[in-house]
């Protein structure tokens, strides 16, 4: 593997992991009624990531950068994830994020 591709994959994986933590925190906040600044920041950051993906036609900008360093563009070539997870990443974590938001909305309306 090309050294520059390895660097992009490492950075991509670290950022992906941080977003997974944010999404799981959103679900945690919804389950535990922890409506705090961290929850709001997590929601905003995930929405910003969603907008970046929309602007970039569904691809992460790091994937676009990784294209420059590899001739193989199969699923997951740009990140250190199992291929099945790389393939279904948006659906899996988008669903988990949506569940977290629904939990938060339900809990907030239940207070009133």
Secondary structure as GFF3:
##gff-version 3
##sequence-region A 1 112
A	DSSP	alpha_helix	3	32	.	.	.	ID=ss1
A	DSSP	alpha_helix	37	55	.	.	.	ID=ss2
A	DSSP	alpha_helix	61	67	.	.	.	ID=ss3
A	DSSP	alpha_helix	83	110	.	.	.	ID=ss4
###
